[in-house]
Amino acid sequence: IGFSTPLYLCRKKLSMYACVTKVIPEADVNDPFKISGCILFFHFSSSLYITIEKFQLETNEMSAYESCNSIWSIIINKQ
């Protein structure tokens, strides 16, 4: 894949988004009203371990603001 193709650029943007937010989205092409994915939580004690929290939202039942708040609630309650 060339460095300037749309697919390459999309992968790089998604990678940067996941690194910054620790949210990894999963696309469902069959249901455009579903947002799902997982959130990574890094824990530092005597050693590093990671927990994964999966989420799934039906966006046709809530606003974009409510969707965002739902994801942030998961992040805040898990820390």
mmJSON file of the N, C-alpha and C atoms, coordinates in Angstrom:
{"data_MODEL":{"atom_site":{
"group_PDB":["ATOM","ATOM","ATOM","ATOM","ATOM","ATOM","ATOM","ATOM","ATOM","ATOM","ATOM","ATOM","ATOM","ATOM","ATOM","ATOM","ATOM","ATOM","ATOM","ATOM","ATOM","ATOM","ATOM","ATOM","ATOM","ATOM","ATOM","ATOM","ATOM","ATOM","ATOM","ATOM","ATOM","ATOM","ATOM","ATOM","ATOM","ATOM","ATOM","ATOM","ATOM","ATOM","ATOM","ATOM","ATOM","ATOM","ATOM","ATOM","ATOM","ATOM","ATOM","ATOM","ATOM","ATOM","ATOM","ATOM","ATOM","ATOM","ATOM","ATOM","ATOM","ATOM","ATOM","ATOM","ATOM","ATOM","ATOM","ATOM","ATOM","ATOM","ATOM","ATOM","ATOM","ATOM","ATOM","ATOM","ATOM","ATOM","ATOM","ATOM","ATOM","ATOM","ATOM","ATOM","ATOM","ATOM","ATOM","ATOM","ATOM","ATOM","ATOM","ATOM","ATOM","ATOM","ATOM","ATOM","ATOM","ATOM","ATOM","ATOM","ATOM","ATOM","ATOM","ATOM","ATOM","ATOM","ATOM","ATOM","ATOM","ATOM","ATOM","ATOM","ATOM","ATOM","ATOM","ATOM","ATOM","ATOM","ATOM","ATOM","ATOM","ATOM","ATOM","ATOM","ATOM","ATOM","ATOM","ATOM","ATOM","ATOM","ATOM","ATOM","ATOM","ATOM","ATOM","ATOM","ATOM","ATOM","ATOM","ATOM","ATOM","ATOM","ATOM","ATOM","ATOM","ATOM","ATOM","ATOM","ATOM","ATOM","ATOM","ATOM","ATOM","ATOM","ATOM","ATOM","ATOM","ATOM","ATOM","ATOM","ATOM","ATOM","ATOM","ATOM","ATOM","ATOM","ATOM","ATOM","ATOM","ATOM","ATOM","ATOM","ATOM","ATOM","ATOM","ATOM","ATOM","ATOM","ATOM","ATOM","ATOM","ATOM","ATOM","ATOM","ATOM","ATOM","ATOM","ATOM","ATOM","ATOM","ATOM","ATOM","ATOM","ATOM","ATOM","ATOM","ATOM","ATOM","ATOM","ATOM","ATOM","ATOM","ATOM","ATOM","ATOM","ATOM","ATOM","ATOM","ATOM","ATOM","ATOM","ATOM","ATOM","ATOM","ATOM","ATOM","ATOM","ATOM","ATOM","ATOM","ATOM","ATOM","ATOM","ATOM","ATOM","ATOM","ATOM","ATOM","ATOM","ATOM","ATOM","ATOM","ATOM","ATOM","ATOM","ATOM","ATOM"],
"id":[1,2,3,4,5,6,7,8,9,10,11,12,13,14,15,16,17,18,19,20,21,22,23,24,25,26,27,28,29,30,31,32,33,34,35,36,37,38,39,40,41,42,43,44,45,46,47,48,49,50,51,52,53,54,55,56,57,58,59,60,61,62,63,64,65,66,67,68,69,70,71,72,73,74,75,76,77,78,79,80,81,82,83,84,85,86,87,88,89,90,91,92,93,94,95,96,97,98,99,100,101,102,103,104,105,106,107,108,109,110,111,112,113,114,115,116,117,118,119,120,121,122,123,124,125,126,127,128,129,130,131,132,133,134,135,136,137,138,139,140,141,142,143,144,145,146,147,148,149,150,151,152,153,154,155,156,157,158,159,160,161,162,163,164,165,166,167,168,169,170,171,172,173,174,175,176,177,178,179,180,181,182,183,184,185,186,187,188,189,190,191,192,193,194,195,196,197,198,199,200,201,202,203,204,205,206,207,208,209,210,211,212,213,214,215,216,217,218,219,220,221,222,223,224,225,226,227,228,229,230,231,232,233,234,235,236,237],
"type_symbol":["N","C","C","N","C","C","N","C","C","N","C","C","N","C","C","N","C","C","N","C","C","N","C","C","N","C","C","N","C","C","N","C","C","N","C","C","N","C","C","N","C","C","N","C","C","N","C","C","N","C","C","N","C","C","N","C","C","N","C","C","N","C","C","N","C","C","N","C","C","N","C","C","N","C","C","N","C","C","N","C","C","N","C","C","N","C","C","N","C","C","N","C","C","N","C","C","N","C","C","N","C","C","N","C","C","N","C","C","N","C","C","N","C","C","N","C","C","N","C","C","N","C","C","N","C","C","N","C","C","N","C","C","N","C","C","N","C","C","N","C","C","N","C","C","N","C","C","N","C","C","N","C","C","N","C","C","N","C","C","N","C","C","N","C","C","N","C","C","N","C","C","N","C","C","N","C","C","N","C","C","N","C","C","N","C","C","N","C","C","N","C","C","N","C","C","N","C","C","N","C","C","N","C","C","N","C","C","N","C","C","N","C","C","N","C","C","N","C","C","N","C","C","N","C","C","N","C","C","N","C","C","N","C","C","N","C","C"],
"label_atom_id":["N","CA","C","N","CA","C","N","CA","C","N","CA","C","N","CA","C","N","CA","C","N","CA","C","N","CA","C","N","CA","C","N","CA","C","N","CA","C","N","CA","C","N","CA","C","N","CA","C","N","CA","C","N","CA","C","N","CA","C","N","CA","C","N","CA","C","N","CA","C","N","CA","C","N","CA","C","N","CA","C","N","CA","C","N","CA","C","N","CA","C","N","CA","C","N","CA","C","N","CA","C","N","CA","C","N","CA","C","N","CA","C","N","CA","C","N","CA","C","N","CA","C","N","CA","C","N","CA","C","N","CA","C","N","CA","C","N","CA","C","N","CA","C","N","CA","C","N","CA","C","N","CA","C","N","CA","C","N","CA","C","N","CA","C","N","CA","C","N","CA","C","N","CA","C","N","CA","C","N","CA","C","N","CA","C","N","CA","C","N","CA","C","N","CA","C","N","CA","C","N","CA","C","N","CA","C","N","CA","C","N","CA","C","N","CA","C","N","CA","C","N","CA","C","N","CA","C","N","CA","C","N","CA","C","N","CA","C","N","CA","C","N","CA","C","N","CA","C","N","CA","C","N","CA","C","N","CA","C","N","CA","C","N","CA","C","N","CA","C","N","CA","C","N","CA","C"],
"label_alt_id":[null,null,null,null,null,null,null,null,null,null,null,null,null,null,null,null,null,null,null,null,null,null,null,null,null,null,null,null,null,null,null,null,null,null,null,null,null,null,null,null,null,null,null,null,null,null,null,null,null,null,null,null,null,null,null,null,null,null,null,null,null,null,null,null,null,null,null,null,null,null,null,null,null,null,null,null,null,null,null,null,null,null,null,null,null,null,null,null,null,null,null,null,null,null,null,null,null,null,null,null,null,null,null,null,null,null,null,null,null,null,null,null,null,null,null,null,null,null,null,null,null,null,null,null,null,null,null,null,null,null,null,null,null,null,null,null,null,null,null,null,null,null,null,null,null,null,null,null,null,null,null,null,null,null,null,null,null,null,null,null,null,null,null,null,null,null,null,null,null,null,null,null,null,null,null,null,null,null,null,null,null,null,null,null,null,null,null,null,null,null,null,null,null,null,null,null,null,null,null,null,null,null,null,null,null,null,null,null,null,null,null,null,null,null,null,null,null,null,null,null,null,null,null,null,null,null,null,null,null,null,null,null,null,null,null,null,null],
"label_comp_id":["ILE","ILE","ILE","GLY","GLY","GLY","PHE","PHE","PHE","SER","SER","SER","THR","THR","THR","PRO","PRO","PRO","LEU","LEU","LEU","TYR","TYR","TYR","LEU","LEU","LEU","CYS","CYS","CYS","ARG","ARG","ARG","LYS","LYS","LYS","LYS","LYS","LYS","LEU","LEU","LEU","SER","SER","SER","MET","MET","MET","TYR","TYR","TYR","ALA","ALA","ALA","CYS","CYS","CYS","VAL","VAL","VAL","THR","THR","THR","LYS","LYS","LYS","VAL","VAL","VAL","ILE","ILE","ILE","PRO","PRO","PRO","GLU","GLU","GLU","ALA","ALA","ALA","ASP","ASP","ASP","VAL","VAL","VAL","ASN","ASN","ASN","ASP","ASP","ASP","PRO","PRO","PRO","PHE","PHE","PHE","LYS","LYS","LYS","ILE","ILE","ILE","SER","SER","SER","GLY","GLY","GLY","CYS","CYS","CYS","ILE","ILE","ILE","LEU","LEU","LEU","PHE","PHE","PHE","PHE","PHE","PHE","HIS","HIS","HIS","PHE","PHE","PHE","SER","SER","SER","SER","SER","SER","SER","SER","SER","LEU","LEU","LEU","TYR","TYR","TYR","ILE","ILE","ILE","THR","THR","THR","ILE","ILE","ILE","GLU","GLU","GLU","LYS","LYS","LYS","PHE","PHE","PHE","GLN","GLN","GLN","LEU","LEU","LEU","GLU","GLU","GLU","THR","THR","THR","ASN","ASN","ASN","GLU","GLU","GLU","MET","MET","MET","SER","SER","SER","ALA","ALA","ALA","TYR","TYR","TYR","GLU","GLU","GLU","SER","SER","SER","CYS","CYS","CYS","ASN","ASN","ASN","SER","SER","SER","ILE","ILE","ILE","TRP","TRP","TRP","SER","SER","SER","ILE","ILE","ILE","ILE","ILE","ILE","ILE","ILE","ILE","ASN","ASN","ASN","LYS","LYS","LYS","GLN","GLN","GLN"],
"label_asym_id":["A","A","A","A","A","A","A","A","A","A","A","A","A","A","A","A","A","A","A","A","A","A","A","A","A","A","A","A","A","A","A","A","A","A","A","A","A","A","A","A","A","A","A","A","A","A","A","A","A","A","A","A","A","A","A","A","A","A","A","A","A","A","A","A","A","A","A","A","A","A","A","A","A","A","A","A","A","A","A","A","A","A","A","A","A","A","A","A","A","A","A","A","A","A","A","A","A","A","A","A","A","A","A","A","A","A","A","A","A","A","A","A","A","A","A","A","A","A","A","A","A","A","A","A","A","A","A","A","A","A","A","A","A","A","A","A","A","A","A","A","A","A","A","A","A","A","A","A","A","A","A","A","A","A","A","A","A","A","A","A","A","A","A","A","A","A","A","A","A","A","A","A","A","A","A","A","A","A","A","A","A","A","A","A","A","A","A","A","A","A","A","A","A","A","A","A","A","A","A","A","A","A","A","A","A","A","A","A","A","A","A","A","A","A","A","A","A","A","A","A","A","A","A","A","A","A","A","A","A","A","A","A","A","A","A","A","A"],
"label_entity_id":["1","1","1","1","1","1","1","1","1","1","1","1","1","1","1","1","1","1","1","1","1","1","1","1","1","1","1","1","1","1","1","1","1","1","1","1","1","1","1","1","1","1","1","1","1","1","1","1","1","1","1","1","1","1","1","1","1","1","1","1","1","1","1","1","1","1","1","1","1","1","1","1","1","1","1","1","1","1","1","1","1","1","1","1","1","1","1","1","1","1","1","1","1","1","1","1","1","1","1","1","1","1","1","1","1","1","1","1","1","1","1","1","1","1","1","1","1","1","1","1","1","1","1","1","1","1","1","1","1","1","1","1","1","1","1","1","1","1","1","1","1","1","1","1","1","1","1","1","1","1","1","1","1","1","1","1","1","1","1","1","1","1","1","1","1","1","1","1","1","1","1","1","1","1","1","1","1","1","1","1","1","1","1","1","1","1","1","1","1","1","1","1","1","1","1","1","1","1","1","1","1","1","1","1","1","1","1","1","1","1","1","1","1","1","1","1","1","1","1","1","1","1","1","1","1","1","1","1","1","1","1","1","1","1","1","1","1"],
"label_seq_id":[1,1,1,2,2,2,3,3,3,4,4,4,5,5,5,6,6,6,7,7,7,8,8,8,9,9,9,10,10,10,11,11,11,12,12,12,13,13,13,14,14,14,15,15,15,16,16,16,17,17,17,18,18,18,19,19,19,20,20,20,21,21,21,22,22,22,23,23,23,24,24,24,25,25,25,26,26,26,27,27,27,28,28,28,29,29,29,30,30,30,31,31,31,32,32,32,33,33,33,34,34,34,35,35,35,36,36,36,37,37,37,38,38,38,39,39,39,40,40,40,41,41,41,42,42,42,43,43,43,44,44,44,45,45,45,46,46,46,47,47,47,48,48,48,49,49,49,50,50,50,51,51,51,52,52,52,53,53,53,54,54,54,55,55,55,56,56,56,57,57,57,58,58,58,59,59,59,60,60,60,61,61,61,62,62,62,63,63,63,64,64,64,65,65,65,66,66,66,67,67,67,68,68,68,69,69,69,70,70,70,71,71,71,72,72,72,73,73,73,74,74,74,75,75,75,76,76,76,77,77,77,78,78,78,79,79,79],
"pdbx_PDB_ins_code":[null,null,null,null,null,null,null,null,null,null,null,null,null,null,null,null,null,null,null,null,null,null,null,null,null,null,null,null,null,null,null,null,null,null,null,null,null,null,null,null,null,null,null,null,null,null,null,null,null,null,null,null,null,null,null,null,null,null,null,null,null,null,null,null,null,null,null,null,null,null,null,null,null,null,null,null,null,null,null,null,null,null,null,null,null,null,null,null,null,null,null,null,null,null,null,null,null,null,null,null,null,null,null,null,null,null,null,null,null,null,null,null,null,null,null,null,null,null,null,null,null,null,null,null,null,null,null,null,null,null,null,null,null,null,null,null,null,null,null,null,null,null,null,null,null,null,null,null,null,null,null,null,null,null,null,null,null,null,null,null,null,null,null,null,null,null,null,null,null,null,null,null,null,null,null,null,null,null,null,null,null,null,null,null,null,null,null,null,null,null,null,null,null,null,null,null,null,null,null,null,null,null,null,null,null,null,null,null,null,null,null,null,null,null,null,null,null,null,null,null,null,null,null,null,null,null,null,null,null,null,null,null,null,null,null,null,null],
"Cartn_x":[0.858,0.0,0.898,0.602,1.374,1.118,2.058,1.958,0.926,0.397,-0.571,-1.962,-2.183,-3.504,-4.481,-5.761,-6.754,-6.774,-6.597,-6.612,-5.433,-4.263,-3.077,-3.281,-3.776,-4.002,-5.053,-6.093,-7.141,-6.574,-5.746,-5.134,-4.251,-3.49,-2.611,-3.423,-4.51,-5.36,-5.998,-6.471,-7.083,-6.06,-4.851,-3.781,-3.464,-3.38,-3.099,-4.252,-5.482,-6.659,-6.636,-6.331,-6.295,-5.17,-4.03,-2.906,-3.239,-3.928,-4.226,-5.391,-6.461,-7.675,-7.781,-7.049,-7.123,-8.473,-9.206,-10.473,-10.224,-10.581,-10.397,-11.783,-12.209,-13.543,-13.577,-14.754,-14.986,-16.095,-15.865,-16.856,-17.807,-19.071,-20.084,-20.754,-20.343,-20.874,-22.335,-22.824,-24.221,-25.177,-24.668,-25.521,-24.85,-25.153,-24.492,-24.892,-25.918,-26.364,-25.746,-24.808,-24.174,-22.723,-22.352,-20.966,-20.501,-19.424,-18.895,-17.38,-16.799,-15.348,-14.91,-13.683,-13.174,-12.282,-12.155,-11.323,-10.235,-8.996,-7.865,-7.555,-7.353,-6.968,-5.637,-4.657,-3.33,-3.201,-2.782,-2.64,-1.173,-0.659,0.731,0.756,1.227,1.456,2.863,3.018,4.341,4.712,3.693,3.932,2.796,2.998,1.987,0.981,-0.291,-1.302,-2.401,-3.095,-4.09,-5.444,-6.48,-7.841,-8.55,-9.495,-10.237,-11.714,-12.326,-13.767,-14.436,-15.309,-16.023,-17.267,-17.647,-18.861,-19.593,-20.895,-21.73,-22.874,-23.046,-24.09,-24.966,-26.247,-27.182,-27.386,-26.769,-26.787,-28.116,-28.977,-30.287,-31.193,-30.769,-31.551,-31.0,-29.904,-29.304,-28.608,-28.376,-27.689,-26.182,-25.46,-23.998,-23.408,-23.993,-23.541,-23.715,-24.863,-25.122,-24.197,-23.917,-22.994,-21.612,-21.139,-19.823,-19.794,-20.815,-20.871,-20.895,-21.55,-21.582,-20.183,-19.416,-18.051,-17.181,-17.316,-16.533,-16.908,-18.17,-18.595,-17.899,-17.77,-17.061,-15.617,-14.98,-13.574,-13.409,-14.257,-14.133,-14.423,-15.449,-15.829,-14.838,-14.034,-13.081,-11.747,-11.446,-10.125,-10.057],
"Cartn_y":[-1.18,0.0,1.234,2.185,3.425,4.304,5.199,6.05,7.157,7.388,8.473,7.974,6.677,6.156,6.446,6.581,6.84,5.752,4.486,3.403,3.53,3.829,4.0,5.157,6.282,7.445,7.157,6.43,6.06,5.165,4.205,3.321,4.101,5.042,5.849,6.728,7.316,8.144,7.3,6.111,5.222,4.781,4.502,4.11,5.241,6.463,7.607,7.822,7.704,7.858,6.833,5.58,4.519,4.75,5.233,5.507,6.626,7.642,8.796,8.512,7.941,7.771,6.419,5.433,4.041,3.403,4.019,3.476,2.892,1.622,0.962,0.647,1.389,1.158,-0.078,-0.666,-1.783,-1.36,-1.503,-1.095,-2.248,-1.924,-2.894,-2.328,-2.798,-2.253,-2.617,-3.625,-4.036,-3.187,-2.518,-1.709,-0.36,0.651,1.952,2.695,2.224,2.879,2.264,1.357,0.703,1.173,1.598,1.929,0.902,0.225,-0.746,-0.717,-1.347,-1.41,-1.795,-1.444,-1.731,-0.586,-0.497,0.522,-0.204,0.208,-0.4,0.384,-0.335,0.282,-0.304,0.556,0.119,0.304,-0.754,-0.726,-0.952,-0.1,-0.226,-0.578,-1.745,-2.135,-2.716,-3.919,-4.534,-4.879,-5.002,-5.22,-4.56,-4.416,-3.79,-4.842,-4.544,-5.408,-4.55,-5.138,-4.412,-5.092,-4.299,-4.831,-4.199,-4.929,-4.483,-4.439,-3.31,-3.139,-2.967,-3.899,-3.8,-2.932,-2.259,-1.45,-1.569,-1.31,-1.295,-0.319,0.613,1.625,1.624,1.844,2.0,3.499,4.056,5.51,6.044,5.185,5.673,5.945,5.525,5.736,6.871,7.506,8.574,9.585,10.753,11.81,11.542,12.29,12.17,12.537,13.539,13.956,12.819,12.167,11.052,9.873,9.623,8.546,8.807,10.035,10.424,10.292,10.779,10.696,9.258,8.373,6.96,6.356,6.68,6.156,6.761,8.073,8.702,8.143,7.809,7.217,5.883,5.089,3.81,4.067,5.027,5.333,5.829,6.761,7.353,6.325,5.501,4.531,3.384,3.138,2.033,2.421,3.715,4.143,4.16],
"Cartn_z":[0.0,0.0,0.0,-0.865,-0.924,0.284,0.549,1.736,1.616,0.439,0.293,-0.082,-0.024,-0.364,0.775,0.471,1.526,2.606,2.222,3.205,4.17,3.646,4.489,5.469,4.968,5.827,6.891,6.525,7.479,8.58,8.21,9.208,10.173,9.652,10.5,11.458,10.971,11.828,12.926,12.57,13.548,14.589,14.158,15.071,16.048,15.558,16.419,17.409,16.941,17.793,18.927,18.593,19.598,20.607,20.158,21.067,22.045,21.582,22.428,23.368,22.862,23.661,24.341,23.879,24.349,24.006,23.077,22.589,21.21,21.044,19.759,19.197,18.183,17.622,16.733,16.632,15.718,14.765,13.498,12.496,12.208,12.115,11.702,10.459,9.307,8.057,7.851,8.549,8.397,9.227,10.243,11.109,11.372,10.563,10.721,11.998,12.698,13.922,15.17,14.994,16.13,16.253,17.451,17.762,18.781,18.469,19.417,19.369,20.348,20.412,21.803,22.135,23.464,23.928,25.241,25.87,26.643,26.445,27.135,28.401,29.498,30.765,31.194,31.382,31.792,33.295,33.992,35.443,35.791,36.651,37.069,38.553,38.862,40.254,40.286,40.783,40.727,39.29,38.45,37.018,36.241,34.973,34.117,33.672,33.803,33.208,32.603,31.668,30.884,31.043,31.269,31.215,30.024,29.503,28.326,28.675,28.414,28.631,27.276,26.924,25.646,25.826,24.754,24.79,23.459,23.524,22.321,22.566,21.645,21.774,20.529,20.724,19.607,19.404,18.381,18.209,17.703,17.189,16.76,17.958,19.15,20.362,21.229,20.804,21.606,20.709,21.272,20.517,20.517,19.697,19.662,21.027,21.673,23.005,24.012,23.99,24.907,24.617,23.344,22.978,23.558,23.384,23.917,25.433,26.087,27.546,28.032,27.303,27.684,27.671,26.643,26.558,27.66,27.902,28.968,30.335,30.54,31.815,32.056,31.013,31.14,31.553,30.898,31.189,32.625,33.055,34.389,35.482,35.304,36.331,36.469,35.449,35.478,36.095,36.156,36.644,38.142],
"occupancy":[1.0,1.0,1.0,1.0,1.0,1.0,1.0,1.0,1.0,1.0,1.0,1.0,1.0,1.0,1.0,1.0,1.0,1.0,1.0,1.0,1.0,1.0,1.0,1.0,1.0,1.0,1.0,1.0,1.0,1.0,1.0,1.0,1.0,1.0,1.0,1.0,1.0,1.0,1.0,1.0,1.0,1.0,1.0,1.0,1.0,1.0,1.0,1.0,1.0,1.0,1.0,1.0,1.0,1.0,1.0,1.0,1.0,1.0,1.0,1.0,1.0,1.0,1.0,1.0,1.0,1.0,1.0,1.0,1.0,1.0,1.0,1.0,1.0,1.0,1.0,1.0,1.0,1.0,1.0,1.0,1.0,1.0,1.0,1.0,1.0,1.0,1.0,1.0,1.0,1.0,1.0,1.0,1.0,1.0,1.0,1.0,1.0,1.0,1.0,1.0,1.0,1.0,1.0,1.0,1.0,1.0,1.0,1.0,1.0,1.0,1.0,1.0,1.0,1.0,1.0,1.0,1.0,1.0,1.0,1.0,1.0,1.0,1.0,1.0,1.0,1.0,1.0,1.0,1.0,1.0,1.0,1.0,1.0,1.0,1.0,1.0,1.0,1.0,1.0,1.0,1.0,1.0,1.0,1.0,1.0,1.0,1.0,1.0,1.0,1.0,1.0,1.0,1.0,1.0,1.0,1.0,1.0,1.0,1.0,1.0,1.0,1.0,1.0,1.0,1.0,1.0,1.0,1.0,1.0,1.0,1.0,1.0,1.0,1.0,1.0,1.0,1.0,1.0,1.0,1.0,1.0,1.0,1.0,1.0,1.0,1.0,1.0,1.0,1.0,1.0,1.0,1.0,1.0,1.0,1.0,1.0,1.0,1.0,1.0,1.0,1.0,1.0,1.0,1.0,1.0,1.0,1.0,1.0,1.0,1.0,1.0,1.0,1.0,1.0,1.0,1.0,1.0,1.0,1.0,1.0,1.0,1.0,1.0,1.0,1.0,1.0,1.0,1.0,1.0,1.0,1.0,1.0,1.0,1.0,1.0,1.0,1.0],
"B_iso_or_equiv":[0.0,0.0,0.0,0.0,0.0,0.0,0.0,0.0,0.0,0.0,0.0,0.0,0.0,0.0,0.0,0.0,0.0,0.0,0.0,0.0,0.0,0.0,0.0,0.0,0.0,0.0,0.0,0.0,0.0,0.0,0.0,0.0,0.0,0.0,0.0,0.0,0.0,0.0,0.0,0.0,0.0,0.0,0.0,0.0,0.0,0.0,0.0,0.0,0.0,0.0,0.0,0.0,0.0,0.0,0.0,0.0,0.0,0.0,0.0,0.0,0.0,0.0,0.0,0.0,0.0,0.0,0.0,0.0,0.0,0.0,0.0,0.0,0.0,0.0,0.0,0.0,0.0,0.0,0.0,0.0,0.0,0.0,0.0,0.0,0.0,0.0,0.0,0.0,0.0,0.0,0.0,0.0,0.0,0.0,0.0,0.0,0.0,0.0,0.0,0.0,0.0,0.0,0.0,0.0,0.0,0.0,0.0,0.0,0.0,0.0,0.0,0.0,0.0,0.0,0.0,0.0,0.0,0.0,0.0,0.0,0.0,0.0,0.0,0.0,0.0,0.0,0.0,0.0,0.0,0.0,0.0,0.0,0.0,0.0,0.0,0.0,0.0,0.0,0.0,0.0,0.0,0.0,0.0,0.0,0.0,0.0,0.0,0.0,0.0,0.0,0.0,0.0,0.0,0.0,0.0,0.0,0.0,0.0,0.0,0.0,0.0,0.0,0.0,0.0,0.0,0.0,0.0,0.0,0.0,0.0,0.0,0.0,0.0,0.0,0.0,0.0,0.0,0.0,0.0,0.0,0.0,0.0,0.0,0.0,0.0,0.0,0.0,0.0,0.0,0.0,0.0,0.0,0.0,0.0,0.0,0.0,0.0,0.0,0.0,0.0,0.0,0.0,0.0,0.0,0.0,0.0,0.0,0.0,0.0,0.0,0.0,0.0,0.0,0.0,0.0,0.0,0.0,0.0,0.0,0.0,0.0,0.0,0.0,0.0,0.0,0.0,0.0,0.0,0.0,0.0,0.0,0.0,0.0,0.0,0.0,0.0,0.0],
"pdbx_formal_charge":[null,null,null,null,null,null,null,null,null,null,null,null,null,null,null,null,null,null,null,null,null,null,null,null,null,null,null,null,null,null,null,null,null,null,null,null,null,null,null,null,null,null,null,null,null,null,null,null,null,null,null,null,null,null,null,null,null,null,null,null,null,null,null,null,null,null,null,null,null,null,null,null,null,null,null,null,null,null,null,null,null,null,null,null,null,null,null,null,null,null,null,null,null,null,null,null,null,null,null,null,null,null,null,null,null,null,null,null,null,null,null,null,null,null,null,null,null,null,null,null,null,null,null,null,null,null,null,null,null,null,null,null,null,null,null,null,null,null,null,null,null,null,null,null,null,null,null,null,null,null,null,null,null,null,null,null,null,null,null,null,null,null,null,null,null,null,null,null,null,null,null,null,null,null,null,null,null,null,null,null,null,null,null,null,null,null,null,null,null,null,null,null,null,null,null,null,null,null,null,null,null,null,null,null,null,null,null,null,null,null,null,null,null,null,null,null,null,null,null,null,null,null,null,null,null,null,null,null,null,null,null,null,null,null,null,null,null],
"auth_seq_id":[1,1,1,2,2,2,3,3,3,4,4,4,5,5,5,6,6,6,7,7,7,8,8,8,9,9,9,10,10,10,11,11,11,12,12,12,13,13,13,14,14,14,15,15,15,16,16,16,17,17,17,18,18,18,19,19,19,20,20,20,21,21,21,22,22,22,23,23,23,24,24,24,25,25,25,26,26,26,27,27,27,28,28,28,29,29,29,30,30,30,31,31,31,32,32,32,33,33,33,34,34,34,35,35,35,36,36,36,37,37,37,38,38,38,39,39,39,40,40,40,41,41,41,42,42,42,43,43,43,44,44,44,45,45,45,46,46,46,47,47,47,48,48,48,49,49,49,50,50,50,51,51,51,52,52,52,53,53,53,54,54,54,55,55,55,56,56,56,57,57,57,58,58,58,59,59,59,60,60,60,61,61,61,62,62,62,63,63,63,64,64,64,65,65,65,66,66,66,67,67,67,68,68,68,69,69,69,70,70,70,71,71,71,72,72,72,73,73,73,74,74,74,75,75,75,76,76,76,77,77,77,78,78,78,79,79,79],
"auth_comp_id":["ILE","ILE","ILE","GLY","GLY","GLY","PHE","PHE","PHE","SER","SER","SER","THR","THR","THR","PRO","PRO","PRO","LEU","LEU","LEU","TYR","TYR","TYR","LEU","LEU","LEU","CYS","CYS","CYS","ARG","ARG","ARG","LYS","LYS","LYS","LYS","LYS","LYS","LEU","LEU","LEU","SER","SER","SER","MET","MET","MET","TYR","TYR","TYR","ALA","ALA","ALA","CYS","CYS","CYS","VAL","VAL","VAL","THR","THR","THR","LYS","LYS","LYS","VAL","VAL","VAL","ILE","ILE","ILE","PRO","PRO","PRO","GLU","GLU","GLU","ALA","ALA","ALA","ASP","ASP","ASP","VAL","VAL","VAL","ASN","ASN","ASN","ASP","ASP","ASP","PRO","PRO","PRO","PHE","PHE","PHE","LYS","LYS","LYS","ILE","ILE","ILE","SER","SER","SER","GLY","GLY","GLY","CYS","CYS","CYS","ILE","ILE","ILE","LEU","LEU","LEU","PHE","PHE","PHE","PHE","PHE","PHE","HIS","HIS","HIS","PHE","PHE","PHE","SER","SER","SER","SER","SER","SER","SER","SER","SER","LEU","LEU","LEU","TYR","TYR","TYR","ILE","ILE","ILE","THR","THR","THR","ILE","ILE","ILE","GLU","GLU","GLU","LYS","LYS","LYS","PHE","PHE","PHE","GLN","GLN","GLN","LEU","LEU","LEU","GLU","GLU","GLU","THR","THR","THR","ASN","ASN","ASN","GLU","GLU","GLU","MET","MET","MET","SER","SER","SER","ALA","ALA","ALA","TYR","TYR","TYR","GLU","GLU","GLU","SER","SER","SER","CYS","CYS","CYS","ASN","ASN","ASN","SER","SER","SER","ILE","ILE","ILE","TRP","TRP","TRP","SER","SER","SER","ILE","ILE","ILE","ILE","ILE","ILE","ILE","ILE","ILE","ASN","ASN","ASN","LYS","LYS","LYS","GLN","GLN","GLN"],
"auth_asym_id":["A","A","A","A","A","A","A","A","A","A","A","A","A","A","A","A","A","A","A","A","A","A","A","A","A","A","A","A","A","A","A","A","A","A","A","A","A","A","A","A","A","A","A","A","A","A","A","A","A","A","A","A","A","A","A","A","A","A","A","A","A","A","A","A","A","A","A","A","A","A","A","A","A","A","A","A","A","A","A","A","A","A","A","A","A","A","A","A","A","A","A","A","A","A","A","A","A","A","A","A","A","A","A","A","A","A","A","A","A","A","A","A","A","A","A","A","A","A","A","A","A","A","A","A","A","A","A","A","A","A","A","A","A","A","A","A","A","A","A","A","A","A","A","A","A","A","A","A","A","A","A","A","A","A","A","A","A","A","A","A","A","A","A","A","A","A","A","A","A","A","A","A","A","A","A","A","A","A","A","A","A","A","A","A","A","A","A","A","A","A","A","A","A","A","A","A","A","A","A","A","A","A","A","A","A","A","A","A","A","A","A","A","A","A","A","A","A","A","A","A","A","A","A","A","A","A","A","A","A","A","A","A","A","A","A","A","A"],
"auth_atom_id":["N","CA","C","N","CA","C","N","CA","C","N","CA","C","N","CA","C","N","CA","C","N","CA","C","N","CA","C","N","CA","C","N","CA","C","N","CA","C","N","CA","C","N","CA","C","N","CA","C","N","CA","C","N","CA","C","N","CA","C","N","CA","C","N","CA","C","N","CA","C","N","CA","C","N","CA","C","N","CA","C","N","CA","C","N","CA","C","N","CA","C","N","CA","C","N","CA","C","N","CA","C","N","CA","C","N","CA","C","N","CA","C","N","CA","C","N","CA","C","N","CA","C","N","CA","C","N","CA","C","N","CA","C","N","CA","C","N","CA","C","N","CA","C","N","CA","C","N","CA","C","N","CA","C","N","CA","C","N","CA","C","N","CA","C","N","CA","C","N","CA","C","N","CA","C","N","CA","C","N","CA","C","N","CA","C","N","CA","C","N","CA","C","N","CA","C","N","CA","C","N","CA","C","N","CA","C","N","CA","C","N","CA","C","N","CA","C","N","CA","C","N","CA","C","N","CA","C","N","CA","C","N","CA","C","N","CA","C","N","CA","C","N","CA","C","N","CA","C","N","CA","C","N","CA","C","N","CA","C","N","CA","C","N","CA","C","N","CA","C","N","CA","C","N","CA","C"],
"pdbx_PDB_model_num":[1,1,1,1,1,1,1,1,1,1,1,1,1,1,1,1,1,1,1,1,1,1,1,1,1,1,1,1,1,1,1,1,1,1,1,1,1,1,1,1,1,1,1,1,1,1,1,1,1,1,1,1,1,1,1,1,1,1,1,1,1,1,1,1,1,1,1,1,1,1,1,1,1,1,1,1,1,1,1,1,1,1,1,1,1,1,1,1,1,1,1,1,1,1,1,1,1,1,1,1,1,1,1,1,1,1,1,1,1,1,1,1,1,1,1,1,1,1,1,1,1,1,1,1,1,1,1,1,1,1,1,1,1,1,1,1,1,1,1,1,1,1,1,1,1,1,1,1,1,1,1,1,1,1,1,1,1,1,1,1,1,1,1,1,1,1,1,1,1,1,1,1,1,1,1,1,1,1,1,1,1,1,1,1,1,1,1,1,1,1,1,1,1,1,1,1,1,1,1,1,1,1,1,1,1,1,1,1,1,1,1,1,1,1,1,1,1,1,1,1,1,1,1,1,1,1,1,1,1,1,1,1,1,1,1,1,1]
}}}
